[in-house]
Amino acid sequence: MAGKTFYDFKPLDKAGNEVDLAKFQGKVVLVVNTASKCGFTPQYGGLEKLYKDFRGKYNDDFEILGFPCNQFGSQEPGSNDDIQSFCQVNYGVSFPIMSKIDVNGDSASPLYTWLKDQKSGLLGLKRIKWNFEKFLIGRDGLVVDRWASTAKPEALEKPILEALAKKAPVAPTATTDAPAAEPAATATA
């Protein structure tokens, strides 16, 4: 998967439709695998606060994407509709909660396979250890950092601010790729 970026993936939304992550190009994105019946589930509240705070200050330059997963203690047993309802009713979640996925194993989402290849976890392990692991994607579409489930959302404020402070890369254009014009010769008397 060399040469790929976050923008090369098309995971499914809550309705099962592909979401072209290229639409987030130039933005900072926090990706979190979530679950509704986990000891870390209250982090939804902290994630929503981050989302509202940063969206308020930086408009749509910041996004959070939640990816429900039932691979850890069967802590996300519901349907996509059940998950959406739970998140909205209990935590007022307004950031996108995507379709339920696997993050480890043979049926792992290609996005999560790429994320884990980009940034290893604790002790260099690639696999996701539990619900609410977090990946920060920079404006260039590459993984900036990864945090374990125990990292509270408020602890991510500084790295998010640092990622937001970096300018989005500019795509080359015909004018920027052209060699500089030679200065005109000046006439001498």
C-alpha positions in Angstrom: 0.0 0.0 0.0 3.0 2.3 -0.5 2.1 5.7 -1.9 -1.4 5.6 -0.6 -3.0 8.3 1.5 -6.1 8.6 3.6 -7.8 10.1 0.5 -7.5 6.9 -1.5 -10.1 5.0 0.5 -13.9 4.7 0.2 -15.4 3.2 3.4 -19.1 2.8 3.8 -21.3 5.3 5.6 -24.1 4.3 8.0 -26.5 3.6 5.1 -23.9 1.4 3.3 -22.9 4.0 0.7 -19.3 4.6 -0.3 -17.7 7.7 1.1 -14.8 9.0 -1.0 -12.4 10.2 1.7 -10.9 12.5 -1.0 -13.6 14.9 0.0 -11.5 15.5 3.2 -8.4 16.5 1.3 -6.6 19.3 3.0 -8.4 18.8 6.3 -7.3 17.3 9.6 -9.2 14.2 10.5 -9.4 12.1 13.7 -10.4 8.5 13.1 -11.7 6.4 16.0 -12.9 2.8 16.2 -15.9 3.0 18.5 -18.3 0.8 20.5 -21.6 1.5 22.5 -21.1 -0.9 25.3 -17.5 -0.3 26.3 -15.8 1.2 29.4 -14.5 3.8 27.0 -17.9 4.7 25.5 -18.1 7.9 27.5 -15.3 9.2 25.3 -18.1 9.9 22.8 -18.9 13.0 24.9 -15.2 14.2 24.8 -15.0 13.5 21.1 -18.2 15.5 20.5 -16.8 18.4 22.5 -13.6 18.3 20.5 -15.6 18.2 17.3 -17.8 21.2 18.2 -14.9 23.3 19.6 -12.6 22.8 16.6 -15.4 23.1 14.1 -16.4 26.3 15.8 -12.9 27.8 15.5 -11.7 26.2 12.3 -14.9 25.7 10.3 -14.8 22.5 8.3 -11.0 22.1 8.5 -11.4 19.5 11.2 -13.4 16.2 11.0 -14.0 13.2 13.2 -15.0 9.9 11.7 -16.3 7.1 14.1 -16.0 3.5 12.9 -18.1 1.1 15.1 -16.5 -2.3 15.6 -17.7 -5.4 17.4 -14.4 -7.2 17.5 -13.6 -6.4 21.2 -15.8 -8.2 23.7 -18.8 -7.9 21.4 -19.3 -4.4 22.7 -21.0 -3.1 19.5 -23.7 -5.7 18.8 -26.3 -3.4 17.3 -27.2 -2.5 13.7 -25.9 0.6 12.1 -29.3 2.2 12.9 -29.1 1.2 16.6 -25.6 2.6 16.8 -26.6 6.0 15.3 -29.6 6.2 17.6 -27.4 5.4 20.7 -24.8 8.0 19.8 -27.3 10.7 19.2 -29.6 10.1 22.2 -26.8 9.4 24.8 -24.0 11.8 23.6 -25.5 14.1 21.0 -22.9 13.0 18.5 -23.0 15.2 15.4 -19.8 13.9 13.7 -20.2 11.1 11.2 -20.5 7.5 12.5 -19.7 5.2 9.7 -20.9 1.6 8.9 -19.7 -1.1 11.4 -16.4 -2.6 10.3 -13.6 -5.0 11.4 -10.3 -3.3 12.3 -8.2 -6.5 12.7 -7.9 -9.9 11.0 -8.6 -11.1 7.5 -11.8 -9.1 7.1 -10.3 -5.8 8.4 -11.3 -2.7 6.5 -8.6 -1.7 4.0 -8.6 1.8 5.6 -7.7 0.3 9.0 -5.1 -2.0 7.4 -3.4 1.1 5.9 -3.8 3.1 9.2 -2.0 0.4 11.2 0.7 0.1 8.5 1.3 3.8 8.8 1.6 4.0 12.6 2.3 1.1 15.0 0.8 1.1 18.4 2.3 0.3 21.8 5.5 -1.8 21.6 5.4 -1.6 17.8 2.3 -3.7 17.5 0.2 -3.0 14.5 -3.1 -4.5 15.6 -5.8 -2.4 17.2 -5.9 -3.5 20.9 -9.4 -2.2 21.9 -12.2 0.2 21.1 -11.5 3.9 20.9 -8.0 3.8 19.5 -7.4 7.1 17.7 -5.5 8.1 14.5 -4.9 11.7 13.6 -4.6 12.4 9.8 -2.8 15.5 8.7 -3.7 17.8 5.9 -1.4 15.8 3.6 -3.5 12.6 4.1 -0.9 10.8 6.2 -1.1 9.6 9.8 0.4 12.1 12.2 -0.1 10.0 15.3 -1.9 7.2 17.0 -3.2 6.9 20.5 -4.4 4.0 22.7 -8.0 3.7 24.0 -6.9 5.2 27.3 -6.0 8.5 25.7 -8.8 10.9 26.5 -10.1 13.1 23.7 -9.1 16.3 25.6 -5.5 15.1 25.6 -5.5 15.3 21.8 -6.2 19.0 21.7 -2.5 20.1 21.3 -1.6 17.6 18.5 -4.8 18.6 16.7 -4.0 22.3 17.0 -0.5 21.6 15.7 -1.9 19.6 12.7 -4.4 22.4 12.0 -1.6 25.0 12.1 0.2 23.3 9.1 -0.9 24.6 5.7 -2.5 22.2 3.3 -0.2 21.0 0.5 -0.7 22.8 -2.8 -1.2 20.6 -5.8 1.3 21.5 -8.6 -0.1 23.4 -11.5 1.2 24.1 -14.9 2.4 27.6 -13.9 4.2 26.4 -10.7 5.9 23.5 -12.6 7.2 25.7 -15.5 10.8 26.9 -15.3 11.2 30.5 -14.3 11.5 32.9 -17.3 14.9 34.2 -18.1 15.3 37.9 -17.3 15.2 40.1 -20.3 18.5 41.3 -21.6 19.1 45.0 -20.9 20.4 47.2 -23.7 23.7 48.9 -23.0 24.6 52.3 -24.4 
